[in-house]
Amino acid sequence: MKVLVVGGSGLIGGDAALLLKSKGHDVTIMARKVPLAPVLAAFDFLQCDYIHDDIDDGRLEGFDYLVFAAAADIRNLPHDGSVTPEAFYQQANDIAVPRFFAAAKSAGIKNAVYIGTFYPQVAPNKIGICPYVTSRHNTCEDVLALSDDAFKVSSLNAPFVLGHIPGLPVPHLTALVDYAKGNIPDLPVFAPIGGTNHISSRAIAEAICNIFDKGAAGKAYLIGDENLSWQAYLQLWFDAAGNHCAIPVTEDEHPMFPNIILFAGPGETISFEPDAKEMQVLDYARNTIKALVQEVVDAHA
């Protein structure tokens, strides 16, 4: 099949592109900029800013499958005060993403997967309160509403994502490695209260491949792997770095996990298990976080 991976220059889209290619698919990456990682730069590439570009110009024609891993989050939010979070997320997600999917449907794409976030399902109380959670909820609902017999759309709603693609810079993970190695002496060693679920980008890629074949149309799947407190998660990084120190838990805000990215609320613990019947469909590897943390630390060495 000819597959278009929107956001294929990042971790989730990049791992999806690599796995789909390994399974024999003809994969093209679409992104704003050419991928930095050499293994991703080798793919066919279409430049596109899905928020502002006219997608009805023929660029989507000829593809069979679509992976959309490019919806906006807090990393894309302008911090110069030029736009409110509500206005930004509405334009970048609520409006632009369903418009892209509608264009994909018109272009004849038959099967599409939207990569969403777990917050609307694990913290539904934040819908209508938190601009980001509200936006991602609205976007997911509107995208799934486009699904029909000729255009199957499914959503994979993921928790915190960890991954490693050689040559792809991920500043947050680089900072975590430096912190675990003791290279940030001004930042004391501690963990915030609470925790969350984590999943690898490779596991998401496996779920994408399987949902194309076996997924239900118009369905949002809550996916995840390991439930970890922030203390346990940081301990994995420190142990992988060879820094076997005790990590105390405090009520302080942690710069690596600031309150602004904890959309369920500071100090909250989000724990869940994927639905057993859904896992029979998605069938991705689990219990991979510790090994992946070690891989990231070793790579940064």
N, C-alpha and C positions, 0 to 999 in steps of 0.2 A: 504494500500500500504506500501511497505518497502521503507523508505526514508533515504537517506544519506545526512547529513548536514555537509558540509566541512566548518570549521571555527565555529563550534557549541559551542565552549568554550567562544565566545565573545558575545557582546550585540545583534547584528543582527541575527547571527546564533543561539544564545541561545534562543531568543524569538521565532524564527521560529520553533526550535525544540519543545519548550513547547507548542506552539499553535497547531502544527501538531499532537503531541501526544494527546492533548485534543480532537482532532477531530477523534481519533481512529486509527491513522497511527502507524506503527511500525518504530520507529525512532532510528537511530544510528548516533552518533556524531563522526566526524573525525577531528583531530587537531594534532598539534605537541606535545601538552602536555595534560594530563588529566585535565578536567575543574576544576577550583577552587570553583565555586559556588556549594553547595551541591545539589541543584535541577537539575543541569546539570550533575554532577558527577554520578547521579543515572542512566543515560542513558547508553545503550551499547556504547562501545568506540572502535574506530580504530585509532591507532597512525599512523601518516603519515606526512612527510614533502613533500608537493606536488612539491616543487621546485627541490628537489634533489632525491627523492625516485623513484624507478621503479614502476610505477602505473600499469603496465601490469602483475602484479604478482597474479592476481585473487581477490584482495581485493574489487574490484568494482562489482564483479559478484553477482547476486541475488537481486540487488536493482531495484526498479521500477522508483523512482523519485530521483532527485539530486538537492540540494540547495548548491550553491557555494558562500560563503560569506567570502572568505579568500584572495582575491587579495591584493597585497602589496601596502601600502601607505607610507607616510613620517615617520610614527612611526617605520617602519621596516628598513628604510634606515640606513646603517652603517655610523656613523659619525666620523670614524677614518681615513678617506681618503683612505681606501683600495680599494674603487671602486667608480666610478663616478655615479651620479644619473641616467644618461642615460643608463649605462651598467647594473646597478642594476635593474631598472624597466624593461628593455628589457628582462633580464633573468627571473625575478620573475613574470612578467605579460605577456608580448608579446609572450614569448616562453612557459613558464611552464603552464599557464592557458589553452590555447587552446590545448596543449598536454594532459592535464588532461581530458578535455571534449572529445577529440578524443578517449581516453582510455575508458571513460564512455560509449560512443557510441558503441565501440567494445564489451564492457561487456554486452550490452543488455539493458542498462537504456533507458527508453522511453521518459522521460519528465524531463527537466532541467531548472533551473532558475539561472541566473548569476546576482549577485549584483554588479552593477557598480556605477559610480559616475556621477553627473549631469554636471560636467564641460565641457565635449565635446559637450553637447547640449546647455548649457547656455553661454559658453565662447568659441565658436569654433575658435575664432581668436588666441587662445593659442595653438591649435594643430600645431605641428611642431616647436613651440617656447618653451613651457614649457615641460620638460621631463615627468613629471607625467601625465599631461593632454594628451600628445601625446601617452604615453603608454596605458592609460586606454581606449583611443579611439581605438587604434589598437587592443587591447585585445577584446573589445566588438565586433568590426567588425569581427574578426577572429572566435570568439566563435559562433556568430549568423550565420556565413557562414556554420557551421556544421549542421544546422537545416535542417531536411527533413521530409518526411512522417513517418519515423520510429523513429526519434529522434527529438522531438520538443524542441527547445531552445528559451527562452525569456530572456530579460534583464530588470531589474528594476534599473534605474539610479537615485540614491538618493542624496539629499543635506546633510547638517550637520545633524547628527543623535544623538538623545538624548534617553537614556533609563535607566532602573533600573531593575536589577535582584538581589534579595537578595543574599548576599555572594560573588558577583562578584565585585572585586575592579576595579574602573575606576579612575586612578589618576587625570585626568583632571577635572572630576566632583568633586572630593574631594577638589581640589584646589579652584574651583569656590565657593563651599560652605564656605570654610575658608575665602576666599576673601570677600564674601558677609556678613559674620558675623563680619568682622573687625579683623580677626585673622592673617592677613598679614600686619602689620602696615607700613612696608617699601614700600609697593605698594600703591601709591595714587589712590584715587577713580576717575576714568574717563572712558570714552568709546571712542574707535576709530571711525573715520568717516566710514560710509558705513553700510552695513548689508547684510543679506543673508536669504535664506529659510531654515527652520528647519522641521524635521519630527521625529516621535518617532520610535524606533525599533519595537514596537508592531504594529504600522501601517504598517510597511514594512512586518511583519509577516503575517498580514491579506492579504496584496496584494499578497504575495507568495502563500498562500492557494488558493486564487481566480484565480491567473494566471495559476495555474496548470490545473484548470478545464476549464477556459474560455479564456485564453490568446492566442494571435496569435503567430504562429511559426515565428521565425526569426525577431521579432520586439523588439525594444528598447523603453521602456516606461519611460518617464520623470515623476518622482513622487516627491511630496513635500506636505507640509502642510501650515505652517504659515510663511509669510514674516515679518521679524523683523529687525529693525536697531540694531546695536550692543548696542546702548544705551537702547532701549526697552528690548532687551534680558537680559542685565545685570540687568535692573530694576526688572525683574521678579525674579531673584535670590536674590537681596537685599530685596525685599518686602517679599519673602518667608522666608527669614532669620530673618524678623522682624526689618530690618535695613532700615527704610524709609527715606533715604537721597536722595538729588538730585544728579544725575550723570551727570557731564559736559562732553561735547564732545570736544576732542582735536585732533590735527593732529599727536600726538605722537603714536609710535608703542606700542601696548598693549601686555604685556608678556603672557596673557591668549589667545590672538588671534594674534600671531606674523605674520609678513608679509610672512614668509616662508610657512605658511599653507593657505594663501589667494591666491589661484592659479589664480583667475580672476584678481588679482592686488590689492594692498593696496588702501583702500578708495573706492573701487567699491561697488555698491549695486546691488545684484542679487535678483530680484523679478519676480515671475511667478505664474501662476495658472495652475494646472494640467488640461489636456484636458478633457472636460466634457464627451465625449464618452468613453474615456479610463477609467474614473472614474466609469462608469457603469460596467466595467469589473473588475477593481481592488477593488472597494468598501471598502476602508479602512476608519477608523474613522479619523476625522479631528478636528482641534481646541483643541488639547490635550496638548500643550506645557506648558501652565501655570500650569495645574494640575500635570503634570509630574515633573516640576521643584520643586513644593512643596513636592511631594513624595520623590524626591532625597534628598532634604534638611532635611525632617523629618527623613529619614532613617539614614542620617549621624549624626543626633543628638544622 
